[in-house]
Amino acid sequence: MTATEDSDLLRRWNSTLLAARAGRRGPDPAPYGLDLLARWAEPQRRYHTTAHLRAVLDRVDELTDQGGEGGELELVRLAAWFHDAVYRPDRSENEERSANLAERALTEAGLTPHEVAEVARLVRLTTTHDPADGDLNGETLCDADLAVLAGDPDTYRGYAAAVREEYGFVPDDAFREGRAAVLRHLLDLPRLFRTPYGAAVWEERARANMEKELAELAAPLRTDAET
């Protein structure tokens, strides 16, 4: 991520927080944004980076541009900023810790208790990506977060490789088993994408990508002697 791209993300953060406050007074948004950008740039990250943050924000905008209505879009955008703000691939409580960070930071930054609670709820929802019917905020965030699954084949391979890099400390057999469980959980959902646009544009391609990856994970590992 270049300095210009970081500056653009910071501008987007400032605009989002100010819009969420709706004219209410509060502290300067910039220090909170800079802290988040530093978190998203931590060295252990390979997929959950500022590039992923930008992609999720862009997909929220895309869903909005394609007829999305209702919901509280500024809160969805804030949840996108926080949803992987705490990320350690060797820990299982990242979403909960990210939600806790959102609760502390956004309370201090001037949001109402309702707004803070909603952002934290959305962050926690990314643990399962299974929003209830009619949860417009949850549907938008979860679809935006999962949109990477619907990338073209090269983009999807890059995504899968980056995830493997993040879990480089995990032996191949254990990684394959864990990754396959994640893919099966997603494939078992009645619908991956809950917004009309996501279901129409992303669903089929995402399932094809995951089915292919799942088949590759099930294939026997090649040894050095076989390459």
Buried (B, 14 or more C-beta within 10 A) or exposed (E): BEEEEBEEBBEBBBEBBBEBBEEEEBEEBEEBBEEBBEBBEEEEBBBBBBBBBBBBBBBBBBBBEEEBEEBBBBBBBBBBBBBBBBBBBEEEEBBBBBBBBBBEBBBEBBBBEEBBBBBBBBBBBBBEBBBEEEBBBBBBBBBBBBBBBBBEEEEBBBBBEBBBEBBEEBEEEEBBEEBBEEBEEBEEEEEBBBBEBBBEBBBEBBBBBBEBBBEEBEEEEEEEEEE
